[in-house]
Amino acid sequence: MADDDSLAPQSDEPPVVARLVVEIRSDGSRTIARGAMEDAITGEKVAIEARGTSPLSLALGLAKSMTRGRAFARSAVRAILPRPRKK
């Protein structure tokens, strides 16, 4: 596990807009991921959970779970998409 210094913000990095914490459990035949997402700007928190039998099905389940909160999904999309340039 990383120490707290490795998580300190770097001066050349953009600000944090969201946080994601996920716990993944697997017994070899099935995998369960549970966690939480937080919008750092609005403070909205959303619980996420996904189940899958393959890494791809788990990833798709997590993506689906993460987009359930409308406001959170909207702010996540805004954070990912490039901002329009001002003329």
C-alpha positions as CSV (number, residue, x, y, z in Angstrom):
1,M,0.0,0.0,0.0
2,A,1.2,3.5,-0.8
3,D,2.2,5.9,1.9
4,D,0.4,9.3,2.2
5,D,3.2,11.2,0.5
6,S,2.7,9.3,-2.8
7,L,-0.9,10.6,-2.8
8,A,0.0,14.2,-2.3
9,P,-1.0,16.5,-5.3
10,Q,1.7,17.2,-7.8
11,S,2.1,20.9,-8.8
12,D,1.6,20.2,-12.5
13,E,-1.6,18.1,-12.1
14,P,-5.2,19.3,-12.5
15,P,-7.4,19.5,-9.4
16,V,-9.3,16.4,-8.1
17,V,-12.8,16.3,-9.5
18,A,-13.9,12.9,-8.3
19,R,-12.8,10.0,-6.1
20,L,-13.3,6.3,-6.6
21,V,-12.7,3.6,-4.1
22,V,-13.4,0.0,-5.1
23,E,-12.9,-3.3,-3.3
24,I,-12.7,-6.4,-5.5
25,R,-13.3,-9.9,-4.3
26,S,-12.9,-13.1,-6.3
27,D,-12.9,-16.8,-5.8
28,G,-11.8,-17.7,-9.3
29,S,-15.3,-18.3,-10.7
30,R,-17.0,-15.0,-9.9
31,T,-15.8,-11.5,-9.0
32,I,-17.6,-8.9,-7.0
33,A,-16.6,-5.2,-7.0
34,R,-18.1,-2.8,-4.4
35,G,-17.2,0.7,-3.6
36,A,-18.1,4.4,-3.7
37,M,-17.6,7.4,-5.9
38,E,-17.6,11.0,-4.7
39,D,-17.9,14.2,-6.8
40,A,-15.4,16.4,-5.2
41,I,-17.1,19.6,-6.5
42,T,-20.8,18.9,-5.5
43,G,-20.0,16.4,-2.7
44,E,-22.5,13.9,-4.2
45,K,-21.7,10.3,-3.2
46,V,-22.8,7.2,-5.0
47,A,-22.4,3.5,-4.0
48,I,-21.3,1.2,-6.8
49,E,-21.5,-2.6,-7.1
50,A,-20.8,-5.0,-10.0
51,R,-20.6,-8.7,-10.4
52,G,-19.0,-10.6,-13.3
53,T,-17.5,-13.9,-14.4
54,S,-14.8,-12.2,-16.6
55,P,-12.8,-9.0,-16.3
56,L,-14.8,-7.5,-19.2
57,S,-18.2,-8.2,-17.7
58,L,-17.0,-6.8,-14.4
59,A,-15.7,-3.6,-16.1
60,L,-19.0,-3.2,-18.0
61,G,-20.9,-3.7,-14.8
62,L,-18.8,-1.1,-13.0
63,A,-19.3,1.4,-15.8
64,K,-23.0,0.9,-15.7
65,S,-23.1,1.3,-11.9
66,M,-21.1,4.5,-12.1
67,T,-23.5,6.2,-14.5
68,R,-26.6,5.5,-12.4
69,G,-26.3,8.8,-10.5
70,R,-27.4,11.4,-13.1
71,A,-25.7,14.4,-11.5
72,F,-22.6,12.4,-10.9
73,A,-22.5,11.1,-14.4
74,R,-22.9,14.6,-15.8
75,S,-20.0,15.9,-13.8
76,A,-17.9,12.9,-14.7
77,V,-18.5,13.5,-18.4
78,R,-17.7,17.2,-18.0
79,A,-14.4,16.2,-16.3
80,I,-13.5,13.8,-19.0
81,L,-14.4,15.8,-22.1
82,P,-12.2,18.6,-23.3
83,R,-13.4,22.0,-22.4
84,P,-14.4,24.3,-25.3
85,R,-11.7,26.9,-26.1
86,K,-12.6,30.5,-25.6
87,K,-11.9,32.8,-28.6
